[in-house]
Amino acid sequence: MTVDLEELRKMEKGELLKKVDELRLELMKLRVQARMGTLKNTASIRNTRKDIARILTVLSEKKREGKGKAKVENK
């Protein structure tokens, strides 16, 4: 379940944070399954980690955009 980057950029900050929490919970479940030996697709751990990283990157971009706008308004 990879996440589309354009979709993420359209989402609000609250939605992104909620999505990160959901993915972190899913990652924890996948790690437990891997430990128990019941995980069928081991690549799903890697894909989930990358999805989390994508969302955190978009959040960081949004944060930087906000700071850039604040600097322009102050001038």
HELIX and SHEET records of a PDB file:
HELIX    1   1 LEU A    5  LYS A   10  1                                   6    
HELIX    2   2 LYS A   13  MET A   36  1                                  24    
HELIX    3   3 ALA A   43  ASN A   74  1                                  32    
END                                                                             
